[in-house]
Amino acid sequence: MIQYSLKCKKGHQFSSWFQSASAFDKLQATGMITCAVCGSTEVEKAVMAPRLNQKTAEQSAPLSQPSGPAEEALAQLRKTVEQNSDYVGRDFASEARAIHEGTAVERSIYGEARLEDAKKLVEDGVPVAPLPFNPTRKTN
């Protein structure tokens, strides 16, 4: 595992873990890496300093706890989405289109879509928006 500091074209900075350097490159090439703040897919590695872990276990925040107001807001948003919407997985694009066309029951849904499918939904006037979290990633 490797952690990279990342930044988007709008200047937002964040970090994320990847299985390997080549995994990062593959995900970046397919547009699967998005800015944690604005959702932009124009993300690149930022300059990184070596990580010297000098905190003791008592000084470190537990990984399952949000580390600040932004993470707390994201955690609350995720909880609200998951409690009030149906997860449709990789069928998101077709299900969103069916709901928009009236051939499926109208309800709130969330899931995954390829970038080109999501763009087509927007172009066709289907009301969709990217989520600032990965719906398949498990949280502690």
MODELLER restraints for C-alpha pairs under 7 A, 6 or more apart:
rsr = mdl.restraints
at = mdl.atoms
rsr.add(forms.Gaussian(group=physical.xy_distance, feature=features.Distance(at['CA:1:A'], at['CA:17:A']), mean=6.59, stdev=0.5))
rsr.add(forms.Gaussian(group=physical.xy_distance, feature=features.Distance(at['CA:1:A'], at['CA:18:A']), mean=5.63, stdev=0.5))
rsr.add(forms.Gaussian(group=physical.xy_distance, feature=features.Distance(at['CA:1:A'], at['CA:19:A']), mean=4.51, stdev=0.5))
rsr.add(forms.Gaussian(group=physical.xy_distance, feature=features.Distance(at['CA:1:A'], at['CA:20:A']), mean=5.68, stdev=0.5))
rsr.add(forms.Gaussian(group=physical.xy_distance, feature=features.Distance(at['CA:2:A'], at['CA:17:A']), mean=5.53, stdev=0.5))
rsr.add(forms.Gaussian(group=physical.xy_distance, feature=features.Distance(at['CA:2:A'], at['CA:18:A']), mean=5.32, stdev=0.5))
rsr.add(forms.Gaussian(group=physical.xy_distance, feature=features.Distance(at['CA:2:A'], at['CA:19:A']), mean=6.31, stdev=0.5))
rsr.add(forms.Gaussian(group=physical.xy_distance, feature=features.Distance(at['CA:2:A'], at['CA:20:A']), mean=5.90, stdev=0.5))
rsr.add(forms.Gaussian(group=physical.xy_distance, feature=features.Distance(at['CA:3:A'], at['CA:15:A']), mean=6.80, stdev=0.5))
rsr.add(forms.Gaussian(group=physical.xy_distance, feature=features.Distance(at['CA:3:A'], at['CA:16:A']), mean=5.54, stdev=0.5))
rsr.add(forms.Gaussian(group=physical.xy_distance, feature=features.Distance(at['CA:3:A'], at['CA:17:A']), mean=4.22, stdev=0.5))
rsr.add(forms.Gaussian(group=physical.xy_distance, feature=features.Distance(at['CA:3:A'], at['CA:18:A']), mean=6.21, stdev=0.5))
rsr.add(forms.Gaussian(group=physical.xy_distance, feature=features.Distance(at['CA:4:A'], at['CA:15:A']), mean=5.55, stdev=0.5))
rsr.add(forms.Gaussian(group=physical.xy_distance, feature=features.Distance(at['CA:4:A'], at['CA:16:A']), mean=5.70, stdev=0.5))
rsr.add(forms.Gaussian(group=physical.xy_distance, feature=features.Distance(at['CA:4:A'], at['CA:17:A']), mean=6.41, stdev=0.5))
rsr.add(forms.Gaussian(group=physical.xy_distance, feature=features.Distance(at['CA:4:A'], at['CA:45:A']), mean=6.53, stdev=0.5))
rsr.add(forms.Gaussian(group=physical.xy_distance, feature=features.Distance(at['CA:5:A'], at['CA:14:A']), mean=5.91, stdev=0.5))
rsr.add(forms.Gaussian(group=physical.xy_distance, feature=features.Distance(at['CA:5:A'], at['CA:15:A']), mean=4.31, stdev=0.5))
rsr.add(forms.Gaussian(group=physical.xy_distance, feature=features.Distance(at['CA:5:A'], at['CA:16:A']), mean=6.79, stdev=0.5))
rsr.add(forms.Gaussian(group=physical.xy_distance, feature=features.Distance(at['CA:5:A'], at['CA:45:A']), mean=5.93, stdev=0.5))
rsr.add(forms.Gaussian(group=physical.xy_distance, feature=features.Distance(at['CA:5:A'], at['CA:46:A']), mean=5.27, stdev=0.5))
rsr.add(forms.Gaussian(group=physical.xy_distance, feature=features.Distance(at['CA:5:A'], at['CA:48:A']), mean=6.17, stdev=0.5))
rsr.add(forms.Gaussian(group=physical.xy_distance, feature=features.Distance(at['CA:6:A'], at['CA:13:A']), mean=5.64, stdev=0.5))
rsr.add(forms.Gaussian(group=physical.xy_distance, feature=features.Distance(at['CA:6:A'], at['CA:14:A']), mean=5.32, stdev=0.5))
rsr.add(forms.Gaussian(group=physical.xy_distance, feature=features.Distance(at['CA:6:A'], at['CA:15:A']), mean=5.41, stdev=0.5))
rsr.add(forms.Gaussian(group=physical.xy_distance, feature=features.Distance(at['CA:6:A'], at['CA:43:A']), mean=6.63, stdev=0.5))
rsr.add(forms.Gaussian(group=physical.xy_distance, feature=features.Distance(at['CA:6:A'], at['CA:44:A']), mean=5.66, stdev=0.5))
rsr.add(forms.Gaussian(group=physical.xy_distance, feature=features.Distance(at['CA:6:A'], at['CA:45:A']), mean=4.48, stdev=0.5))
rsr.add(forms.Gaussian(group=physical.xy_distance, feature=features.Distance(at['CA:6:A'], at['CA:46:A']), mean=4.84, stdev=0.5))
rsr.add(forms.Gaussian(group=physical.xy_distance, feature=features.Distance(at['CA:7:A'], at['CA:13:A']), mean=4.33, stdev=0.5))
rsr.add(forms.Gaussian(group=physical.xy_distance, feature=features.Distance(at['CA:7:A'], at['CA:14:A']), mean=6.30, stdev=0.5))
rsr.add(forms.Gaussian(group=physical.xy_distance, feature=features.Distance(at['CA:7:A'], at['CA:43:A']), mean=5.62, stdev=0.5))
rsr.add(forms.Gaussian(group=physical.xy_distance, feature=features.Distance(at['CA:7:A'], at['CA:44:A']), mean=5.65, stdev=0.5))
rsr.add(forms.Gaussian(group=physical.xy_distance, feature=features.Distance(at['CA:7:A'], at['CA:45:A']), mean=6.32, stdev=0.5))
rsr.add(forms.Gaussian(group=physical.xy_distance, feature=features.Distance(at['CA:7:A'], at['CA:46:A']), mean=5.74, stdev=0.5))
rsr.add(forms.Gaussian(group=physical.xy_distance, feature=features.Distance(at['CA:8:A'], at['CA:35:A']), mean=5.96, stdev=0.5))
rsr.add(forms.Gaussian(group=physical.xy_distance, feature=features.Distance(at['CA:8:A'], at['CA:40:A']), mean=6.66, stdev=0.5))
rsr.add(forms.Gaussian(group=physical.xy_distance, feature=features.Distance(at['CA:8:A'], at['CA:42:A']), mean=5.58, stdev=0.5))
rsr.add(forms.Gaussian(group=physical.xy_distance, feature=features.Distance(at['CA:8:A'], at['CA:43:A']), mean=4.29, stdev=0.5))
rsr.add(forms.Gaussian(group=physical.xy_distance, feature=features.Distance(at['CA:8:A'], at['CA:44:A']), mean=6.34, stdev=0.5))
rsr.add(forms.Gaussian(group=physical.xy_distance, feature=features.Distance(at['CA:9:A'], at['CA:42:A']), mean=5.84, stdev=0.5))
rsr.add(forms.Gaussian(group=physical.xy_distance, feature=features.Distance(at['CA:9:A'], at['CA:43:A']), mean=6.57, stdev=0.5))
rsr.add(forms.Gaussian(group=physical.xy_distance, feature=features.Distance(at['CA:12:A'], at['CA:37:A']), mean=6.73, stdev=0.5))
rsr.add(forms.Gaussian(group=physical.xy_distance, feature=features.Distance(at['CA:14:A'], at['CA:36:A']), mean=6.76, stdev=0.5))
rsr.add(forms.Gaussian(group=physical.xy_distance, feature=features.Distance(at['CA:18:A'], at['CA:24:A']), mean=6.00, stdev=0.5))
rsr.add(forms.Gaussian(group=physical.xy_distance, feature=features.Distance(at['CA:27:A'], at['CA:33:A']), mean=6.09, stdev=0.5))
rsr.add(forms.Gaussian(group=physical.xy_distance, feature=features.Distance(at['CA:31:A'], at['CA:41:A']), mean=5.69, stdev=0.5))
rsr.add(forms.Gaussian(group=physical.xy_distance, feature=features.Distance(at['CA:33:A'], at['CA:41:A']), mean=5.94, stdev=0.5))
rsr.add(forms.Gaussian(group=physical.xy_distance, feature=features.Distance(at['CA:33:A'], at['CA:43:A']), mean=6.84, stdev=0.5))
rsr.add(forms.Gaussian(group=physical.xy_distance, feature=features.Distance(at['CA:34:A'], at['CA:40:A']), mean=5.29, stdev=0.5))
rsr.add(forms.Gaussian(group=physical.xy_distance, feature=features.Distance(at['CA:34:A'], at['CA:41:A']), mean=4.50, stdev=0.5))
rsr.add(forms.Gaussian(group=physical.xy_distance, feature=features.Distance(at['CA:34:A'], at['CA:43:A']), mean=6.54, stdev=0.5))
rsr.add(forms.Gaussian(group=physical.xy_distance, feature=features.Distance(at['CA:35:A'], at['CA:41:A']), mean=6.45, stdev=0.5))
rsr.add(forms.Gaussian(group=physical.xy_distance, feature=features.Distance(at['CA:35:A'], at['CA:43:A']), mean=6.55, stdev=0.5))
rsr.add(forms.Gaussian(group=physical.xy_distance, feature=features.Distance(at['CA:36:A'], at['CA:132:A']), mean=5.86, stdev=0.5))
rsr.add(forms.Gaussian(group=physical.xy_distance, feature=features.Distance(at['CA:37:A'], at['CA:132:A']), mean=6.89, stdev=0.5))
rsr.add(forms.Gaussian(group=physical.xy_distance, feature=features.Distance(at['CA:39:A'], at['CA:130:A']), mean=6.91, stdev=0.5))
rsr.add(forms.Gaussian(group=physical.xy_distance, feature=features.Distance(at['CA:39:A'], at['CA:132:A']), mean=6.41, stdev=0.5))
rsr.add(forms.Gaussian(group=physical.xy_distance, feature=features.Distance(at['CA:64:A'], at['CA:140:A']), mean=5.16, stdev=0.5))
rsr.add(forms.Gaussian(group=physical.xy_distance, feature=features.Distance(at['CA:66:A'], at['CA:72:A']), mean=5.27, stdev=0.5))
rsr.add(forms.Gaussian(group=physical.xy_distance, feature=features.Distance(at['CA:85:A'], at['CA:108:A']), mean=4.70, stdev=0.5))
rsr.add(forms.Gaussian(group=physical.xy_distance, feature=features.Distance(at['CA:85:A'], at['CA:109:A']), mean=4.83, stdev=0.5))
rsr.add(forms.Gaussian(group=physical.xy_distance, feature=features.Distance(at['CA:85:A'], at['CA:110:A']), mean=6.51, stdev=0.5))
rsr.add(forms.Gaussian(group=physical.xy_distance, feature=features.Distance(at['CA:86:A'], at['CA:108:A']), mean=6.34, stdev=0.5))
rsr.add(forms.Gaussian(group=physical.xy_distance, feature=features.Distance(at['CA:86:A'], at['CA:109:A']), mean=4.63, stdev=0.5))
rsr.add(forms.Gaussian(group=physical.xy_distance, feature=features.Distance(at['CA:86:A'], at['CA:110:A']), mean=6.26, stdev=0.5))
rsr.add(forms.Gaussian(group=physical.xy_distance, feature=features.Distance(at['CA:87:A'], at['CA:109:A']), mean=5.84, stdev=0.5))
rsr.add(forms.Gaussian(group=physical.xy_distance, feature=features.Distance(at['CA:87:A'], at['CA:110:A']), mean=5.09, stdev=0.5))
rsr.add(forms.Gaussian(group=physical.xy_distance, feature=features.Distance(at['CA:87:A'], at['CA:111:A']), mean=5.53, stdev=0.5))
rsr.add(forms.Gaussian(group=physical.xy_distance, feature=features.Distance(at['CA:88:A'], at['CA:109:A']), mean=6.62, stdev=0.5))
rsr.add(forms.Gaussian(group=physical.xy_distance, feature=features.Distance(at['CA:88:A'], at['CA:110:A']), mean=6.18, stdev=0.5))
rsr.add(forms.Gaussian(group=physical.xy_distance, feature=features.Distance(at['CA:88:A'], at['CA:111:A']), mean=5.22, stdev=0.5))
rsr.add(forms.Gaussian(group=physical.xy_distance, feature=features.Distance(at['CA:89:A'], at['CA:111:A']), mean=4.38, stdev=0.5))
rsr.add(forms.Gaussian(group=physical.xy_distance, feature=features.Distance(at['CA:89:A'], at['CA:112:A']), mean=5.48, stdev=0.5))
rsr.add(forms.Gaussian(group=physical.xy_distance, feature=features.Distance(at['CA:90:A'], at['CA:111:A']), mean=6.13, stdev=0.5))
rsr.add(forms.Gaussian(group=physical.xy_distance, feature=features.Distance(at['CA:90:A'], at['CA:112:A']), mean=4.84, stdev=0.5))
rsr.add(forms.Gaussian(group=physical.xy_distance, feature=features.Distance(at['CA:90:A'], at['CA:113:A']), mean=6.00, stdev=0.5))
rsr.add(forms.Gaussian(group=physical.xy_distance, feature=features.Distance(at['CA:92:A'], at['CA:110:A']), mean=6.61, stdev=0.5))
rsr.add(forms.Gaussian(group=physical.xy_distance, feature=features.Distance(at['CA:92:A'], at['CA:111:A']), mean=5.15, stdev=0.5))
rsr.add(forms.Gaussian(group=physical.xy_distance, feature=features.Distance(at['CA:92:A'], at['CA:112:A']), mean=5.69, stdev=0.5))
rsr.add(forms.Gaussian(group=physical.xy_distance, feature=features.Distance(at['CA:92:A'], at['CA:113:A']), mean=5.96, stdev=0.5))
rsr.add(forms.Gaussian(group=physical.xy_distance, feature=features.Distance(at['CA:93:A'], at['CA:113:A']), mean=5.88, stdev=0.5))
rsr.add(forms.Gaussian(group=physical.xy_distance, feature=features.Distance(at['CA:93:A'], at['CA:117:A']), mean=6.37, stdev=0.5))
rsr.add(forms.Gaussian(group=physical.xy_distance, feature=features.Distance(at['CA:93:A'], at['CA:118:A']), mean=6.73, stdev=0.5))
rsr.add(forms.Gaussian(group=physical.xy_distance, feature=features.Distance(at['CA:97:A'], at['CA:126:A']), mean=6.65, stdev=0.5))
rsr.add(forms.Gaussian(group=physical.xy_distance, feature=features.Distance(at['CA:98:A'], at['CA:104:A']), mean=5.24, stdev=0.5))
rsr.add(forms.Gaussian(group=physical.xy_distance, feature=features.Distance(at['CA:99:A'], at['CA:105:A']), mean=6.14, stdev=0.5))
rsr.add(forms.Gaussian(group=physical.xy_distance, feature=features.Distance(at['CA:99:A'], at['CA:106:A']), mean=5.42, stdev=0.5))
rsr.add(forms.Gaussian(group=physical.xy_distance, feature=features.Distance(at['CA:100:A'], at['CA:126:A']), mean=6.16, stdev=0.5))
rsr.add(forms.Gaussian(group=physical.xy_distance, feature=features.Distance(at['CA:111:A'], at['CA:135:A']), mean=6.57, stdev=0.5))
rsr.add(forms.Gaussian(group=physical.xy_distance, feature=features.Distance(at['CA:122:A'], at['CA:128:A']), mean=6.78, stdev=0.5))
